[in-house]
């Protein structure tokens, strides 16, 4: 069974940094796109950053210049380096992978205090 496992979340003060990691395991092949989404309290899930197999990355305007997404195709992992965190970044962050089917991690909490 395919599983996406997130790690690296937690509580930080504004201006701090966190690095989220997601590892895909199980019988999964030819992952086209890997992404990070987030869902803040009372909000819809939104795309934070996406990266293609070739390494092309696109970011939400709200995180440009602060977050960096990367992936290791051989290990089926995707990371999100988050710098200069703001309270509005507080959310549950979800790893996502797409082949011919879409897969989601269970989500990991990031809380940024003022």
Secondary structure, DSSP 8 states (H G I E B T S, - for coil): --EEEEE--EEEETT--EEEEEEEESS-----EEEEEEE-TTS--EEEEEEETT--EEE-GGGTTTEEEEEETTTTEEEEEE-S--GGG-EEEEEEEESSSEEE---EEEEEE-
